[in-house]
Amino acid sequence: MDGGLVKALGPYEDLAAAHPDARVRRWPGILTPGLLNPYGPEILEHTYHPDPREADTYGTTPIGGERAREIFRAEPSRLGASARRGVQRLFAHGTVAIAGELRAKPVLEVAQRSGLVFGGRPDRLPGPVSLSPKPLVLLPALAVGGPARFAVFDVADREELVRRGASTCVATVIGGRLVYRGR
């Protein structure tokens, strides 16, 4: 990568030899162009992502449905902070693009600032709202000169990625920036 663009593609050994001064990051698994999650509004506007400091009150897992609506009605200012935490959850699942129309201004601003790309929503949604929907929707292949937007999954191949899902993500890069790194 050079800034936000892909500078070269190829096997690790070839690229390392051709660019000896490049900063190198190594992760287990496969590098893909990243995922599109078709549930942007459902995950970012209709789900409350609790702050870890609220674990005693709300727990640590996302809250949907009427309970989320109650939280947002009681304190509308929670929407933007929840969306920031929701974006981090998306990044942790290799998501670099979302689909669906975001209508809440604070959520739209969070998504835009994060670097998420907005894609078209499929005619048929793949099932229940999920950070790892099935089937997974991969973006088009990386290309030299194209955006440095991708994810790395700790799996042997795409078939294993499809079988195990996006929770196997170990790194997500958007605009050449590492936005998620698994611990």
N, C-alpha and C positions, 0 to 999 in steps of 0.2 A: 504494500500500500504506500501511497505517497499522499499524505493528507487524507482527503475523503474519497480518493479514487484508487482503483485497483491498478497497480503498475505492471505486474506480471503474474502469470499463472503457470503452474507446473509442479512437478515432483519436488519435494523439499530439498533433496540433495542438489538438484540442478539450480534451484533458486538461490540456495545458500552459497553455492560456488560462484554464481554470476553476480551476487550482491553481498560481498563479504562484510560490508559495513552496516548492513541492515540490522535493525533490532529484531530479534527472533523471539517468538513466543511458541511454546509447544504445549499442546493439549492432547489428551487421548481421544481416539475416535475419528469421526469424519467431519469435514467442513462442508457445509451446505450454504445455499444462498439465503437461508433464513426462512421463516414461516410467516404466512398471512393468517391472522386469527380473524374469522368472520364475525366475531361477537364483540366488536369494539364498544358499542353503546351499552350492551348488557353487562360487560365486565367493568367499564369505567364510569358509567352514569347510573346504573341500576343495582350496583353491588357496593356495599360498604366494606372497605379494606381497613380493618382496625389497626391503629397504631400499637406497636408492642407495649407501650406504656398503658394501654387500655385493656390489657389481657384479662385483668380481674373482672372488668365489666362486660366486655364483648367477646372475650376469647381471642384466638389468634387466626382463625380461618375466616375467609370472606363471608359476608352476610348478604343474602339477597332477599327478594320478595318484599312483603309488607314491612318487615322489620327494618330493612335498609331505607325504605321510604320514610318511616317514622324518624329514623336517625337524621336524615337529610332535612325533613320538615322542621324538626326541633332545632337544628343548627345548620342552616344552609352553608355556612362557611366550611363545614367538614368536606364538602364535595371535592374541592380542589386538592386538599391533602390526601383524601382517599384515592383520587385519581392518580396522584404521584406514586402512591404505594401500589396501586393496580398496574401501572406501567412497569414498575420494577418486577412485579410478578410475571407480567408478559415477557419481559426481557429474560427472566430466569427460565422461560420455556422456549427460548429461541425465536420469539416473535419480533419481527422487524417491520411489520406492516399490519394494519387493521382495516376492517371493512365495516360498513354501517355508518349512518350519519350521526355525528356527535352534535347535540343541540345545546348542551349547557356550555356557556362561554368559558367558565373556569376549566372544564374538562378538555375542551378543544384547545385552549392555550397550553395546558400541560402536555397533551399529545403532540402538538406542533413543536414545542420547545424540546421535547425528548428526542426528536428526530424520527419518530415513527412515520412511515409512509402510509398514505391512505389509498387503499385499493378498492376495486369493485367487489360488491357483495355477491356471492354466488346465488343463483336462482333458488337452489334448494340448500338450506342450511344442514350441516352434517349431523345434527342431533342436539342433545342438550348442551347448554352453554358450558364451555370448558376452557381452561387454559391450555389444554392438550386435546383439541377436538379430533374426532376421527371421522373421515380421513384427514390427515395432515395436509395442508396446502403449502407446497414449496413455491417460492418465487422463481422466476426465470434464472437460468445459470449465470454465474459471475462472468464478466467479460473485461478484458484489458481496456482501461479507460472508463469503465463503468463505475458505479458507486461501490465503495467499500462497505458493504452491508451484508453481513452473513452471521451464521451461528455454527457452533461446534457441538456435536453430540457424542457422548461417550458410548458409542455403539460400533460394531464392526462394519456395518453397511446399511444402506437405505431400508432394506427389508427388516433389519432389526430395529431401526428407528420407527418404522411403521408399527411394528409389533409392540415395542416397549413404550413408545410415545415421547412427547416433547419434554417430559420431566427429566430426561437424560442429558439435558443441555448443560454444558460446562463453561461456555463463553458465548457472548453475543456482542457483535460490533456493529455500530451504526455511524456512518459518516467518518469511518476510520478511527472512531473512539471506542474503546472497550467500555460498554455500558453495563455488562454483567459478567462476573467471573464467579464460578462455583468455588466453594471453599474446599 
